[in-house]
């Protein structure tokens, strides 16, 4: 049985539980805050309820789709710039 101090910090049960709680709070807080805020201000039009940036979670969706686009572009580029496994065998 391993001693509590001998195990690495992030493998300890209480540290992992605390980190999960912090992660869940950081994920839930922006959603709860946006649900509780009644007025959504639009930066693109004078009337906030007719503009697309005034909808619920607009900037979160922009971040999600932007990240997905970056992942897709990286996957496509990796197809074209991939080299064989033996490419670096004769370097030394």
N, CA, C and O atoms as CSV, one atom per row, in Angstrom:
chain,resi,resn,atom,element,x,y,z
A,1,UNK,N,N,0.833,-1.178,0.000
A,1,UNK,CA,C,0.000,0.000,0.000
A,1,UNK,C,C,0.880,1.244,0.000
A,1,UNK,O,O,1.825,1.345,0.782
A,2,UNK,N,N,0.574,2.163,-0.855
A,2,UNK,CA,C,1.402,3.350,-0.978
A,2,UNK,C,C,1.022,4.394,0.053
A,2,UNK,O,O,-0.139,4.547,0.433
A,3,UNK,N,N,2.030,5.093,0.481
A,3,UNK,CA,C,1.835,6.158,1.455
A,3,UNK,C,C,1.179,7.353,0.776
A,3,UNK,O,O,1.361,7.567,-0.423
A,4,UNK,N,N,0.428,8.119,1.528
A,4,UNK,CA,C,-0.287,9.262,0.952
A,4,UNK,C,C,0.680,10.301,0.400
A,4,UNK,O,O,0.425,10.873,-0.660
A,5,UNK,N,N,1.781,10.555,1.092
A,5,UNK,CA,C,2.741,11.551,0.637
A,5,UNK,C,C,3.587,11.040,-0.520
A,5,UNK,O,O,4.176,11.846,-1.241
A,6,UNK,N,N,3.665,9.731,-0.721
A,6,UNK,CA,C,4.503,9.208,-1.794
A,6,UNK,C,C,3.791,9.207,-3.139
A,6,UNK,O,O,4.447,9.115,-4.176
A,7,UNK,N,N,2.479,9.307,-3.147
A,7,UNK,CA,C,1.762,9.334,-4.418
A,7,UNK,C,C,1.826,10.739,-5.012
A,7,UNK,O,O,1.833,11.719,-4.266
A,8,UNK,N,N,1.871,10.857,-6.336
A,8,UNK,CA,C,1.909,12.191,-6.958
A,8,UNK,C,C,0.664,13.003,-6.599
A,8,UNK,O,O,-0.389,12.454,-6.273
A,9,UNK,N,N,0.816,14.300,-6.667
A,9,UNK,CA,C,-0.234,15.211,-6.204
A,9,UNK,C,C,-1.559,14.984,-6.913
A,9,UNK,O,O,-2.597,14.895,-6.258
A,10,UNK,N,N,-1.546,14.890,-8.239
A,10,UNK,CA,C,-2.801,14.814,-8.983
A,10,UNK,C,C,-3.415,13.419,-8.992
A,10,UNK,O,O,-4.498,13.233,-9.548
A,11,UNK,N,N,-2.747,12.428,-8.386
A,11,UNK,CA,C,-3.323,11.094,-8.271
A,11,UNK,C,C,-4.002,10.871,-6.925
A,11,UNK,O,O,-4.607,9.821,-6.705
A,12,UNK,N,N,-3.911,11.831,-6.037
A,12,UNK,CA,C,-4.566,11.699,-4.735
A,12,UNK,C,C,-6.067,11.919,-4.899
A,12,UNK,O,O,-6.499,12.782,-5.664
A,13,UNK,N,N,-6.844,11.138,-4.182
A,13,UNK,CA,C,-8.301,11.162,-4.355
A,13,UNK,C,C,-8.903,12.507,-3.982
A,13,UNK,O,O,-9.787,13.001,-4.682
A,14,UNK,N,N,-8.443,13.104,-2.900
A,14,UNK,CA,C,-9.048,14.374,-2.486
A,14,UNK,C,C,-8.667,15.513,-3.425
A,14,UNK,O,O,-9.460,16.432,-3.629
A,15,UNK,N,N,-7.474,15.467,-3.995
A,15,UNK,CA,C,-7.067,16.498,-4.957
A,15,UNK,C,C,-7.863,16.349,-6.248
A,15,UNK,O,O,-8.309,17.342,-6.823
A,16,UNK,N,N,-8.040,15.124,-6.702
A,16,UNK,CA,C,-8.814,14.897,-7.935
A,16,UNK,C,C,-10.266,15.323,-7.763
A,16,UNK,O,O,-10.854,15.921,-8.665
A,17,UNK,N,N,-10.839,15.017,-6.612
A,17,UNK,CA,C,-12.218,15.418,-6.348
A,17,UNK,C,C,-12.335,16.941,-6.319
A,17,UNK,O,O,-13.296,17.504,-6.841
A,18,UNK,N,N,-11.364,17.595,-5.714
A,18,UNK,CA,C,-11.374,19.055,-5.686
A,18,UNK,C,C,-11.221,19.663,-7.073
A,18,UNK,O,O,-11.880,20.650,-7.400
A,19,UNK,N,N,-10.355,19.079,-7.882
A,19,UNK,CA,C,-10.179,19.583,-9.247
A,19,UNK,C,C,-11.425,19.374,-10.088
A,19,UNK,O,O,-11.770,20.229,-10.905
A,20,UNK,N,N,-12.109,18.240,-9.900
A,20,UNK,CA,C,-13.368,18.018,-10.619
A,20,UNK,C,C,-14.419,19.047,-10.208
A,20,UNK,O,O,-15.176,19.539,-11.045
A,21,UNK,N,N,-14.461,19.366,-8.919
A,21,UNK,CA,C,-15.419,20.370,-8.451
A,21,UNK,C,C,-15.119,21.737,-9.045
A,21,UNK,O,O,-16.038,22.460,-9.429
A,22,UNK,N,N,-13.843,22.099,-9.124
A,22,UNK,CA,C,-13.465,23.372,-9.735
A,22,UNK,C,C,-13.847,23.384,-11.210
A,22,UNK,O,O,-14.378,24.379,-11.704
A,23,UNK,N,N,-13.584,22.289,-11.915
A,23,UNK,CA,C,-13.935,22.210,-13.333
A,23,UNK,C,C,-15.436,22.331,-13.550
A,23,UNK,O,O,-15.877,23.057,-14.441
A,24,UNK,N,N,-16.220,21.628,-12.749
A,24,UNK,CA,C,-17.676,21.706,-12.886
A,24,UNK,C,C,-18.189,23.109,-12.586
A,24,UNK,O,O,-19.104,23.593,-13.253
A,25,UNK,N,N,-17.603,23.763,-11.587
A,25,UNK,CA,C,-18.004,25.135,-11.284
A,25,UNK,C,C,-17.674,26.064,-12.440
A,25,UNK,O,O,-18.493,26.900,-12.821
A,26,UNK,N,N,-16.471,25.924,-13.005
A,26,UNK,CA,C,-16.071,26.795,-14.115
A,26,UNK,C,C,-16.895,26.545,-15.377
A,26,UNK,O,O,-17.035,27.440,-16.210
A,27,UNK,N,N,-17.434,25.352,-15.524
A,27,UNK,CA,C,-18.298,25.068,-16.671
A,27,UNK,C,C,-19.735,25.534,-16.430
A,27,UNK,O,O,-20.401,25.991,-17.359
A,28,UNK,N,N,-20.208,25.421,-15.204
A,28,UNK,CA,C,-21.604,25.735,-14.921
A,28,UNK,C,C,-21.837,27.214,-14.646
A,28,UNK,O,O,-22.918,27.726,-14.937
A,29,UNK,N,N,-20.859,27.906,-14.097
A,29,UNK,CA,C,-21.058,29.299,-13.708
A,29,UNK,C,C,-21.433,30.201,-14.884
A,29,UNK,O,O,-22.379,30.976,-14.745
A,30,UNK,N,N,-20.752,30.151,-16.032
A,30,UNK,CA,C,-21.167,31.036,-17.129
A,30,UNK,C,C,-22.580,30.755,-17.637
A,30,UNK,O,O,-23.291,31.677,-18.038
A,31,UNK,N,N,-22.986,29.495,-17.623
A,31,UNK,CA,C,-24.332,29.156,-18.092
A,31,UNK,C,C,-25.380,29.678,-17.115
A,31,UNK,O,O,-26.384,30.260,-17.526
A,32,UNK,N,N,-25.147,29.469,-15.831
A,32,UNK,CA,C,-26.094,29.950,-14.819
A,32,UNK,C,C,-26.146,31.474,-14.830
A,32,UNK,O,O,-27.222,32.060,-14.711
A,33,UNK,N,N,-25.004,32.109,-14.970
A,33,UNK,CA,C,-24.962,33.573,-15.005
A,33,UNK,C,C,-25.737,34.109,-16.206
A,33,UNK,O,O,-26.475,35.088,-16.087
A,34,UNK,N,N,-25.568,33.467,-17.363
A,34,UNK,CA,C,-26.288,33.943,-18.543
A,34,UNK,C,C,-27.784,33.687,-18.436
A,34,UNK,O,O,-28.582,34.482,-18.932
A,35,UNK,N,N,-28.173,32.593,-17.797
A,35,UNK,CA,C,-29.594,32.333,-17.593
A,35,UNK,C,C,-30.220,33.341,-16.640
A,35,UNK,O,O,-31.388,33.696,-16.794
A,36,UNK,N,N,-29.461,33.801,-15.664
A,36,UNK,CA,C,-30.002,34.733,-14.684
A,36,UNK,C,C,-29.997,36.177,-15.168
A,36,UNK,O,O,-30.768,36.996,-14.667
A,37,UNK,N,N,-29.160,36.497,-16.115
A,37,UNK,CA,C,-29.143,37.878,-16.610
A,37,UNK,C,C,-30.315,38.075,-17.560
A,37,UNK,O,O,-30.474,37.336,-18.532
A,38,UNK,N,N,-31.109,39.052,-17.276
A,38,UNK,CA,C,-32.321,39.263,-18.062
A,38,UNK,C,C,-32.061,40.044,-19.332
A,38,UNK,O,O,-32.684,39.784,-20.361
A,39,UNK,N,N,-31.161,40.984,-19.273
A,39,UNK,CA,C,-30.929,41.825,-20.436
A,39,UNK,C,C,-29.675,41.362,-21.167
A,39,UNK,O,O,-28.583,41.326,-20.601
A,40,UNK,N,N,-29.855,41.012,-22.422
A,40,UNK,CA,C,-28.720,40.654,-23.256
A,40,UNK,C,C,-28.472,41.812,-24.211
A,40,UNK,O,O,-29.338,42.182,-25.005
A,41,UNK,N,N,-27.307,42.360,-24.121
A,41,UNK,CA,C,-26.978,43.522,-24.937
A,41,UNK,C,C,-26.408,43.065,-26.267
A,41,UNK,O,O,-25.559,42.175,-26.318
A,42,UNK,N,N,-26.872,43.671,-27.326
A,42,UNK,CA,C,-26.382,43.374,-28.665
A,42,UNK,C,C,-25.362,44.419,-29.072
A,42,UNK,O,O,-25.617,45.619,-28.960
A,43,UNK,N,N,-24.218,43.972,-29.539
A,43,UNK,CA,C,-23.177,44.882,-29.981
A,43,UNK,C,C,-23.292,45.214,-31.461
A,43,UNK,O,O,-22.599,46.109,-31.944
A,44,UNK,N,N,-24.150,44.514,-32.188
A,44,UNK,CA,C,-24.230,44.684,-33.629
A,44,UNK,C,C,-25.466,45.429,-34.103
A,44,UNK,O,O,-25.523,45.831,-35.266
A,45,UNK,N,N,-26.438,45.624,-33.260
A,45,UNK,CA,C,-27.620,46.368,-33.658
A,45,UNK,C,C,-28.140,47.180,-32.476
A,45,UNK,O,O,-27.780,46.927,-31.326
A,46,UNK,N,N,-28.974,48.137,-32.770
A,46,UNK,CA,C,-29.526,48.970,-31.705
A,46,UNK,C,C,-30.591,48.225,-30.914
A,46,UNK,O,O,-30.772,48.481,-29.723
A,47,UNK,N,N,-31.287,47.319,-31.557
A,47,UNK,CA,C,-32.317,46.545,-30.893
A,47,UNK,C,C,-31.760,45.159,-30.584
A,47,UNK,O,O,-31.604,44.342,-31.492
A,48,UNK,N,N,-31.460,44.885,-29.328
A,48,UNK,CA,C,-30.754,43.675,-28.939
A,48,UNK,C,C,-31.494,42.381,-29.162
A,48,UNK,O,O,-30.861,41.333,-29.290
A,49,UNK,N,N,-32.808,42.413,-29.214
A,49,UNK,CA,C,-33.538,41.165,-29.366
A,49,UNK,C,C,-33.683,40.733,-30.819
A,49,UNK,O,O,-34.183,39.639,-31.081
A,50,UNK,N,N,-33.261,41.561,-31.768
A,50,UNK,CA,C,-33.353,41.185,-33.166
A,50,UNK,C,C,-32.002,40.806,-33.761
A,50,UNK,O,O,-31.937,40.369,-34.910
A,51,UNK,N,N,-30.939,40.963,-33.008
A,51,UNK,CA,C,-29.612,40.657,-33.505
A,51,UNK,C,C,-29.193,39.258,-33.082
A,51,UNK,O,O,-29.665,38.739,-32.071
A,52,UNK,N,N,-28.314,38.657,-33.855
A,52,UNK,CA,C,-27.911,37.277,-33.574
A,52,UNK,C,C,-27.049,37.180,-32.327
A,52,UNK,O,O,-27.061,36.142,-31.666
A,53,UNK,N,N,-26.299,38.223,-31.980
A,53,UNK,CA,C,-25.434,38.122,-30.811
A,53,UNK,C,C,-26.180,38.303,-29.498
A,53,UNK,O,O,-25.557,38.256,-28.437
A,54,UNK,N,N,-27.463,38.503,-29.531
A,54,UNK,CA,C,-28.248,38.615,-28.306
A,54,UNK,C,C,-28.910,37.298,-27.927
A,54,UNK,O,O,-29.588,37.238,-26.902
A,55,UNK,N,N,-28.737,36.238,-28.719
A,55,UNK,CA,C,-29.353,34.960,-28.374
A,55,UNK,C,C,-28.556,34.289,-27.260
A,55,UNK,O,O,-27.405,34.641,-27.001
A,56,UNK,N,N,-29.177,33.334,-26.618
A,56,UNK,CA,C,-28.560,32.624,-25.501
A,56,UNK,C,C,-27.329,31.876,-25.969
A,56,UNK,O,O,-27.386,31.123,-26.941
A,57,UNK,N,N,-26.222,32.079,-25.285
A,57,UNK,CA,C,-24.982,31.339,-25.486
A,57,UNK,C,C,-24.373,31.551,-26.871
A,57,UNK,O,O,-23.750,30.640,-27.416
A,58,UNK,N,N,-24.547,32.741,-27.444
A,58,UNK,CA,C,-24.014,33.016,-28.780
A,58,UNK,C,C,-22.493,32.922,-28.796
A,58,UNK,O,O,-21.926,32.264,-29.669
A,59,UNK,N,N,-21.833,33.563,-27.853
A,59,UNK,CA,C,-20.374,33.575,-27.871
A,59,UNK,C,C,-19.786,32.216,-27.509
A,59,UNK,O,O,-18.688,31.888,-27.958
A,60,UNK,N,N,-20.474,31.435,-26.725
A,60,UNK,CA,C,-20.043,30.063,-26.477
A,60,UNK,C,C,-20.124,29.216,-27.722
A,60,UNK,O,O,-19.242,28.401,-27.990
A,61,UNK,N,N,-21.206,29.415,-28.498
A,61,UNK,CA,C,-21.342,28.679,-29.753
A,61,UNK,C,C,-20.303,29.116,-30.783
A,61,UNK,O,O,-19.807,28.294,-31.553
A,62,UNK,N,N,-19.976,30.399,-30.797
A,62,UNK,CA,C,-18.924,30.881,-31.699
A,62,UNK,C,C,-17.595,30.218,-31.340
A,62,UNK,O,O,-16.855,29.793,-32.226
A,63,UNK,N,N,-17.293,30.128,-30.052
A,63,UNK,CA,C,-16.068,29.464,-29.614
A,63,UNK,C,C,-16.056,27.984,-29.956
A,63,UNK,O,O,-15.028,27.450,-30.371
A,64,UNK,N,N,-17.197,27.318,-29.785
A,64,UNK,CA,C,-17.290,25.894,-30.099
A,64,UNK,C,C,-17.066,25.645,-31.579
A,64,UNK,O,O,-16.262,24.791,-31.951
A,65,UNK,N,N,-17.774,26.388,-32.432
A,65,UNK,CA,C,-17.629,26.171,-33.869
A,65,UNK,C,C,-16.259,26.619,-34.374
A,65,UNK,O,O,-15.732,26.035,-35.320
A,66,UNK,N,N,-15.677,27.643,-33.760
A,66,UNK,CA,C,-14.324,28.047,-34.128
A,66,UNK,C,C,-13.315,26.966,-33.800
A,66,UNK,O,O,-12.415,26.690,-34.593
A,67,UNK,N,N,-13.459,26.349,-32.624
A,67,UNK,CA,C,-12.560,25.261,-32.241
A,67,UNK,C,C,-12.735,24.055,-33.153
A,67,UNK,O,O,-11.752,23.433,-33.555
A,68,UNK,N,N,-13.970,23.722,-33.480
A,68,UNK,CA,C,-14.207,22.612,-34.394
A,68,UNK,C,C,-13.621,22.888,-35.768
A,68,UNK,O,O,-13.084,21.979,-36.401
A,69,UNK,N,N,-13.715,24.121,-36.237
A,69,UNK,CA,C,-13.136,24.475,-37.525
A,69,UNK,C,C,-11.614,24.334,-37.510
A,69,UNK,O,O,-11.029,23.844,-38.476
A,70,UNK,N,N,-10.974,24.756,-36.431
A,70,UNK,CA,C,-9.525,24.614,-36.314
A,70,UNK,C,C,-9.122,23.141,-36.309
A,70,UNK,O,O,-8.123,22.775,-36.928
A,71,UNK,N,N,-9.883,22.294,-35.623
A,71,UNK,CA,C,-9.586,20.863,-35.585
A,71,UNK,C,C,-9.735,20.249,-36.964
A,71,UNK,O,O,-8.901,19.443,-37.375
A,72,UNK,N,N,-10.790,20.620,-37.687
A,72,UNK,CA,C,-11.006,20.069,-39.032
A,72,UNK,C,C,-9.899,20.509,-39.979
A,72,UNK,O,O,-9.402,19.699,-40.762
A,73,UNK,N,N,-9.506,21.772,-39.922
A,73,UNK,CA,C,-8.423,22.260,-40.783
A,73,UNK,C,C,-7.115,21.543,-40.447
A,73,UNK,O,O,-6.361,21.190,-41.354
A,74,UNK,N,N,-6.836,21.325,-39.176
A,74,UNK,CA,C,-5.615,20.624,-38.778
A,74,UNK,C,C,-5.621,19.186,-39.270
A,74,UNK,O,O,-4.585,18.674,-39.694
A,75,UNK,N,N,-6.772,18.529,-39.220
A,75,UNK,CA,C,-6.854,17.150,-39.720
A,75,UNK,C,C,-6.629,17.078,-41.222
A,75,UNK,O,O,-5.959,16.170,-41.714
A,76,UNK,N,N,-7.188,18.036,-41.948
A,76,UNK,CA,C,-6.992,18.058,-43.401
A,76,UNK,C,C,-5.533,18.347,-43.734
A,76,UNK,O,O,-4.957,17.698,-44.608
A,77,UNK,N,N,-4.932,19.314,-43.044
A,77,UNK,CA,C,-3.531,19.625,-43.296
A,77,UNK,C,C,-2.610,18.470,-42.928
A,77,UNK,O,O,-1.606,18.246,-43.604
A,78,UNK,N,N,-2.931,17.739,-41.879
A,78,UNK,CA,C,-2.084,16.606,-41.493
A,78,UNK,C,C,-2.100,15.511,-42.554
A,78,UNK,O,O,-1.137,14.755,-42.678
A,79,UNK,N,N,-3.159,15.421,-43.302
A,79,UNK,CA,C,-3.209,14.446,-44.388
A,79,UNK,C,C,-2.189,14.787,-45.477
A,79,UNK,O,O,-1.585,13.889,-46.064
A,80,UNK,N,N,-1.995,16.080,-45.746
A,80,UNK,CA,C,-1.094,16.494,-46.818
A,80,UNK,C,C,0.371,16.585,-46.385
A,80,UNK,O,O,1.260,16.400,-47.216
A,81,UNK,N,N,0.644,16.862,-45.121
A,81,UNK,CA,C,2.034,17.046,-44.703
A,81,UNK,C,C,2.564,15.878,-43.882
A,81,UNK,O,O,3.601,16.014,-43.234
A,82,UNK,N,N,1.906,14.770,-43.890
A,82,UNK,CA,C,2.346,13.585,-43.168
A,82,UNK,C,C,3.540,12.960,-43.887
A,82,UNK,O,O,3.573,12.900,-45.116
A,83,UNK,N,N,4.517,12.497,-43.108
A,83,UNK,CA,C,5.679,11.810,-43.672
A,83,UNK,C,C,5.696,10.380,-43.141
A,83,UNK,O,O,5.013,10.056,-42.169
A,84,UNK,N,N,6.478,9.539,-43.789
A,84,UNK,CA,C,6.562,8.143,-43.384
A,84,UNK,C,C,7.318,7.974,-42.077
A,84,UNK,O,O,7.979,8.897,-41.601
A,85,UNK,N,N,7.210,6.774,-41.499
A,85,UNK,CA,C,7.865,6.518,-40.219
A,85,UNK,C,C,9.379,6.479,-40.352
A,85,UNK,O,O,10.082,6.757,-39.380
A,86,UNK,N,N,9.886,6.151,-41.499
A,86,UNK,CA,C,11.332,6.036,-41.702
A,86,UNK,C,C,11.958,7.358,-42.143
A,86,UNK,O,O,13.119,7.366,-42.552
A,87,UNK,N,N,11.252,8.443,-42.077
A,87,UNK,CA,C,11.748,9.730,-42.570
A,87,UNK,C,C,12.970,10.216,-41.794
A,87,UNK,O,O,13.886,10.781,-42.392
A,88,UNK,N,N,13.004,10.011,-40.489
A,88,UNK,CA,C,14.094,10.503,-39.670
A,88,UNK,C,C,15.102,9.417,-39.304
A,88,UNK,O,O,15.925,9.643,-38.417
A,89,UNK,N,N,15.076,8.277,-39.930
A,89,UNK,CA,C,15.983,7.166,-39.560
A,89,UNK,C,C,17.449,7.468,-39.851
A,89,UNK,O,O,18.300,7.024,-39.081
A,90,UNK,N,N,17.795,8.187,-40.903
A,90,UNK,CA,C,19.180,8.414,-41.288
A,90,UNK,C,C,19.692,9.786,-40.862
A,90,UNK,O,O,20.586,10.326,-41.513
A,91,UNK,N,N,19.166,10.354,-39.812
A,91,UNK,CA,C,19.597,11.686,-39.372
A,91,UNK,C,C,20.949,11.659,-38.691
A,91,UNK,O,O,21.687,12.640,-38.783
A,92,UNK,N,N,21.308,10.578,-38.010
A,92,UNK,CA,C,22.560,10.570,-37.276
A,92,UNK,C,C,23.585,9.724,-37.962
A,92,UNK,O,O,24.710,9.602,-37.477
